[in-house]
């Protein structure tokens, strides 16, 4: 049925008449039948709104004017929908519910809110309420979780809601080890996770304020904030999944954490034989001996420069045949006299191109800076040898120039620098190579290289995930709450890994932060249509659609409809 316009002339004027026409098929042919004349178009135009209002009681469909439609909210929905999907797929809520039971708070649901917040929009617990205000965060029943506002001093969040979040942190940290163990078993059953090759990595996060004295200490800062107190956070990953996390005092050396983590993993996960893969800078000789004394094995990278063992291995590798690698590289295994360990020299074309480009860039920048220093000395802006030497040392350290250049101060006070060709030749000999050190005899040369490359992929993914879940800075001032805060970050890392694996499984090469950004345009719009409350979901873009498909979401349904379907299924199962 449609409106048809017919033009008629009356004297010198032409008028348009509107007719309501119905199309129907008769004998295989479409025929049109005039249902009713409507009237002359120019006469009806001023009265159309009133006409539609008069027709409302006689129509099944609602006829609404533009002024009767208002958008109450446009809430962030896509990222939360995906976070909830991954949370349920991994069964994290069920695991937490088994170990954390409380009367005053639903720990599993509040833990989801804290974890999703840490992954999607990290900040303090006080800022969490503002995130709830602009996001549609729902519980298992499909009801929206709303912030509770109550001003008391500088705090705007209701004390009761803050206490729910803080109590959840307390319950989580009290059950941290059993939760991690059950999640490990869940991942093992769902994804075939195996703890035969374990990756261990460390990061640090700093405090705003003094922090708890037992763990908040000054140490080597990875954030470039040496004056801020910090803690170390260790993560053990297997098959690309985080299975355990640890918190250490900020002044503890990286290599001092390995022995404690090793003992804890052996005790909790009942593993038989594990190959520990980690950076050489994190492992001391004592830790390697502890690994060798047990049933575990190790695979670590050797420092190439200023290391006599590495120099001996590189010299020996030049005369030995190698094994071809899938990426076009070559691996040479070396056995040193009176040393039972295995050493493998890997030549990587990809790494060669990268390190050569970085070396040329460093050399160009260092040369430019040294020329500026030379000009400043010639012009008399720098005169004292102490200041000239300090400036030269700063330049060489900043651009790794100590590997390529030498300098001297002449008797007449002029500054001279030159390319050190011997150092440059030594640097070129190690470009594109890395050295592996292992006591594992079960893996052949190619398999050993593949295992270490997996560590590099894990490190890259871990760096990306750390940037997404954003643990820093920490505002908590008690050791228990600090550990709980970092455990929530561990759960956020777990969700991030699940999304990363889903993207990889679907053939998507999106970075994690890009995938989450592609979901943000998916918003839940709540409309008031002539007094009736409606929910609409904005259409995702092509990347957002791809991310949704990757996690198994093929249809976007407003929460109210989904909640109604869940209630209908429950009633059907109960025989209602």
Helices and strands as residue ranges (DSSP letters): E 2-10, E 13-26, E 29-40, H 41-44, G 45-47, H 48-55, G 56-58, G 66-68, E 69-76, H 78-90, H 92-99, H 107-120, H 125-134, E 149-152, E 155-157, H 159-174, H 176-191, E 197-206, E 230-238, E 241-249, G 254-257, H 258-269, E 275-278, G 280-282, H 285-293, E 297-302, H 308-317, E 323-324, E 330-334, E 342-347, H 349-378, H 385-398, G 401-403, E 405-409, E 415-419, H 421-430, E 433-438, H 445-469, H 479-505, H 512-520, E 523-529, E 532-537, H 542-550, H 559-573
